[in-house]
């Protein structure tokens, strides 16, 4: 009977040792997964920030190009209006002077 109790005690001790090792392995695995998850999150954050910076840069470049195009167009329109004014101004001034003279 003592031999059976001794064997049962050994089996229980062995089972407890196995459970302890399993718990340690579980904790190490959980810590490893936590680190991998944090690293993955960090990498995703970096990639997202790079992509956002890239898109912002592209949008800023497009905005600058659009602004330059609007400025060129506006300058051309102003020049055309000024040229038209200069041409018509002389004609209108002559007509006005003629009407005053004929009066």
C-alpha positions in Angstrom: 0.0 0.0 0.0 2.9 2.4 0.8 4.3 1.6 -2.5 1.1 2.5 -4.3 0.9 5.8 -2.3 4.5 6.5 -3.1 3.9 5.9 -6.8 0.7 8.1 -6.7 2.8 10.8 -5.0 5.4 10.6 -7.7 2.8 10.7 -10.4 1.2 13.8 -8.7 4.6 15.4 -8.4 5.3 14.7 -12.0 1.9 16.0 -13.1 2.5 19.2 -11.1 5.9 19.7 -12.7 4.4 19.2 -16.1 1.6 21.7 -15.3 4.2 24.2 -14.0 6.3 23.8 -17.2 3.2 24.1 -19.3 2.2 27.3 -17.5 5.7 28.7 -18.0 5.6 27.9 -21.7 2.2 29.4 -22.0 3.4 32.6 -20.4 6.5 32.7 -22.6 4.3 32.2 -25.7 1.9 34.9 -24.6 4.8 37.3 -24.1 6.2 36.4 -27.5 2.9 36.9 -29.2 2.5 40.3 -27.3 5.9 41.4 -28.6 5.1 40.2 -32.2 1.8 42.0 -32.1 3.4 45.2 -30.8 6.1 45.0 -33.5 3.4 44.4 -36.2 1.4 47.4 -34.9 4.5 49.6 -35.0 5.3 48.5 -38.5 1.8 49.1 -39.7 1.8 52.6 -38.0 5.1 53.5 -39.8 3.8 52.3 -43.1 0.5 54.2 -42.6 2.4 57.4 -41.7 4.7 57.0 -44.7 1.7 56.5 -47.0 -0.1 59.5 -45.5 3.1 61.6 -46.0 3.3 60.4 -49.6 -0.3 61.3 -50.3 0.1 64.7 -48.7 3.1 65.4 -50.7 1.4 64.4 -53.9 -1.6 66.6 -53.0 0.6 69.5 -52.2 2.4 69.2 -55.5 -0.9 68.9 -57.4 -2.2 72.0 -55.5 0.9 73.9 -56.5 0.5 72.9 -60.1 -3.2 73.8 -60.1 -2.4 77.2 -58.5 0.3 77.9 -61.1 -2.1 77.0 -63.9 -4.8 79.4 -62.5 -2.2 82.2 -62.1 -1.1 81.7 -65.7 -4.7 81.7 -67.0 -5.5 84.8 -64.9 -2.5 86.7 -66.1 -3.3 85.8 -69.8 -6.9 87.0 -69.2 -5.7 90.2 -67.7 -3.3 90.8 -70.5 -6.0 90.2 -73.1 -8.3 92.6 -71.3 -5.6 95.2 -71.1 -4.8 94.8 -74.8 -8.5 95.0 -75.6 -8.9 98.2 -73.5 -5.9 99.8 -75.2 -7.3 99.2 -78.6 -10.9 100.2 -77.7 -9.8 103.1 -75.6 -8.3 104.9 -78.5 -11.3 104.3 -80.7 -13.7 105.4 -78.0 -11.7 108.5 -77.2 -11.6 109.5 -80.9 -15.4 109.0 -81.2 -16.0 111.0 -78.1 -13.7 113.8 -79.3 -15.5 113.8 -82.7 -18.9 114.0 -81.0 -17.8 116.9 -78.8 -16.3 118.7 -81.8 -19.5 118.2 -83.9 -21.5 119.0 -80.9 
